[in-house]
Structure formats: structure tokens, C-alpha cells
């Protein structure tokens, strides 16, 4: 089919704000090489589109800014005019002009959103902190993880919002930027976790293939020198395993702990008591001390403290009170539990072991909920700590949905139900293969939809 030639300048007029134009109404922005001027109720915005790109925009407020690839590496930030009027159009390359993936470039053409704690040379890293972004300036290097994606052929299209400094925050704790909206259900359920922007992006947009996030608590399994705020993760070698689960066994962690650790620990404390503060103290201590040099440099240069959201200030205050002796004690507790888990649950003699756990909370929390205190900083030994404390791979898969009455919209909506699989060290790929087999065997969908409903 011959390509249609379009004029070089196109003027779009809309009675609606630019930030609320739907993807369908923005299709004209796919004009090759065109200069698009769009006028809404708020203000005009001019957008330059490179050949073979479309500019798409959504109302979930998940993106910090888009990035474009000029044919080299690394990508560069989109011009500042993309961010005018509070909107953030994302330049999305057409898949029609991408070669097929092959062994050398397995991710060729895949569109990827990267959490805004990863450095990308030539772009700003904000970690959702205006002071951090302005003081740090443009990144001079690209993180190893992002380079690996680019070298595999992936296209980085945007950076997504994060809870400030990848800390846990509720929606109303966000100050320097607005918490993204969760597209699932009624649209007002709070998106949990620090990788909120990446999560809601892949849940909302079918043109996005992957969203890259982090798990903040994994810092407990890494050397302290590698953990910074904002942090970047380093690739780890993995090995595949071919065996799959052959039988089910209800595993009582508490009973197994009491049985196996009765001679190793004095007073034989229950596992929930022994690990009640382990992960939390490691998080708090590292969070305060590892970025202390940066905060001191900011104070020296600006004559004031770096602004941090209330939840982050609360965590730093707790971390400042912990002593090095208390920190060393929690590290010892971590090693004791890690040895226990790998020796008695995920040992080399049990390479087919997979721990199945519920994922997420059954309780619905809306984004307008207000707590009397800071409830996000959890203490105790929670079910999602099994893999974190052991530094073991975990895969979360959606398996269904639950009909629920929305107190926000007064209607019935569908909420996702997920489970997590925890496996032996190095079994990342095997867990994903197992998840696919289980979904196929049980007749469940292998794909989820974007928008309000999963299926």
C-alpha cells in the first residue's frame, strides 16, 4: 500500500483539555514528521513527532516523561514542551517499522516503561523528589539493567512515577507529584507499592509491553554499598531447572521452625517473634544512612534540608534512632532465617519445591483513605516476606477476579485475584514456565486485558 503524504503542519482543535484527549483522538499525531499544534481549554501545546512515532496520552498520571531513541544509545528525554499543561504524551514507535525478534535481539520492538529510580544517560532521575531531580541534574550513565534491555532490542518509551525514593507510601502521602490512578475496578482503588507507575501503566495501556519496577525490600539481600536512593539493581546469573511440582504439601512454617531451630537458638523464639523487626530495621537503617551523604551535600549547597514526603521523613527518623549494633543483630537474624529456608525448604535435595502464597490483600483500600498514623511501614513477619528474606525468586500471576460493590461509584466492579510462586534460587525462568503450564492446565487465560477488568 502506498504511503499517504500528509502536510508538514497540522492544527488540532478540541473543546476538551489537552490532557484528556483519548488515544483515538490523538491518532492524527502519528503523522510522519508532522508538527502538531493542539489547542484545548487550558493552553496550546506544540508536539514534535519523529518519523514512525505516535504520541499517546492517558489519564492515569503514571508517566514522568517520555523518551525517544534517535537511532543510538541511550534514549533521550522528550522535549520539555511534551510536559506542558500538566500532560505527558508518550512518543510510541510504530511496531510496523521494527524487525522481528531473534536470538541476538530477543526483545526487539518491545515497548518498555522504566521506573524513575533507574538512571538513563541524558535524562533526569527524580525518584519523585523535586529537590533530588534538580540537584542531581541529568544522569551521566545508564543503569546496567536498562542497557541490557536496550542491547536486547527493547525500546524505552517512558519513565514512570515511583513512591518517593522507592519507599512505601499511600496515595495521600504523595506530595511532590500526584499518585497515579489504578485503572482496575472502579478506578479509585489505591495502587500499592513503590512501582505504582509501572504497574498502572501496563494495566492501562495495551501499547506497552513491559513495565520495569523494583521491590524495595530486596535491598535486605544485597550488600549495603549497592543500595542507594534512588537505587539501581544489578543483574544476577540464573540457572534453569526442569522439574515441576509433583505433589502438594501444606507447609507449616511455624511448626517447621520450632522443630528445626530448637537447638540452634536460645529460648527457641517463634518465627513471628524472631523476625518481627528484622526486615523493617534493615530497611530503616539503610534508608537513612545510605543517602545521608547526598542529603548533606544538598544542605551544604542550598542552606536547607532536602524536602521529603511525610512518610519518608517518618522512616528516616526511625532509621536515625537505630544503632549499628541493632543493625548487625538484624543482619544475623536474616542469615539465620535464610539458612533455615534454604536448608529445610528450598534445598538442593528439593529442587522441585514451589511455595504457593496469596498475593495482595483481600481488604480494599481507596486512594482517598486517611490514616491517623503511618501504617505503610509494616512490622512483623508477613506472608510476602518469605521470598524477600530468603532472596528467592517470586512470580505473581493473576488467576481470576472477584465481583465487589464499590463504595466510590455505587456499582459492582471486578477486582483481580492473584497468587505468588516462590522457588529455588535461580529458578526465575522455571517459575514462569510452571505458571504458564498451570494456567493452561486449569483453562485460565494466559493474557489479561487493560482497563477495568482483567479478563
Helices and strands as residue ranges (DSSP letters): E 9-13, G 18-20, G 27-30, E 35-39, E 44-48, E 53-56, E 63-68, E 76-77, G 80-86, E 90-93, G 95-97, E 111-115, H 130-136, H 144-151, E 155-160, G 164-166, G 171-173, H 196-204, E 210-212, G 216-221, G 224-226, H 253-260, G 266-268, H 271-274, H 278-290, H 292-302, H 310-321, H 324-344, G 348-350, E 355-359, H 385-390, E 394-405, E 412-422, H 428-441
